[in-house]
Amino acid sequence: MSNQHSFSILLVDDDQDDQYFFREALTHLDGNLRLSAASSHHEALTFLNAHTPDFIFLDINMPIVHGKDSLKYIRSVKKLTDVIVIMLTTSSNEKDVDDCYALGANLYVTKPLSSSEYSSILKKIFFLHEQNELRNRARNKFILDREQGFRGR
């Protein structure tokens, strides 16, 4: 990030390796980036009842309550409507992409495979946020692929 910013981030992901990569990636970025992590929808709700983060990074393939259902819930809560929600996934299924777009996610990101890939992706995301380009994204700029950058239909 070009300027130091202060962001609170909630990562909702049941995969401990992905949580580790995400944490490591944040240590390589400038700014006051406060990370909280949840391994389930219910843990996320407990956190969100008490806090309103700037960003929620939400895994789609979650046990018990699917990430898309969590997204639907998040968008139904008035205090969370302006929170940036970024879907994390290994899925390139177009229905998942379409559903997440329709449910109000701000970005759909292919999960990075390492902390260095996560750092690169997070830099892009925070840059887009600085440019105020994460709200009302066009469908063709909704997917951020770790290998190819933005892609659309």
URVEN-V885496 format. One record per run of one state. SS is the DSSP state (hx for helix, st for strand, lp for the rest). FROM is the first residue (numbers start at 0). TO is the last residue. If there is no record, write none. Layout:
# URVEN-V885496
ss: (SS:SS)
from: (FROM:FROM)
to: (TO:TO)
This chain:
# URVEN-V885496
ss: (lp:st:lp:hx:lp:st:lp:hx:lp:st:lp:hx:lp:hx:lp:st:lp:hx:lp:st:lp:hx:lp:hx:lp:st:lp:st:lp)
from: (0:5:12:15:27:31:38:40:50:54:59:66:76:77:80:83:89:93:102:106:110:114:130:138:141:142:145:148:151)
to: (4:11:14:26:30:37:39:49:53:58:65:75:76:79:82:88:92:101:105:109:113:129:137:140:141:144:147:150:152)
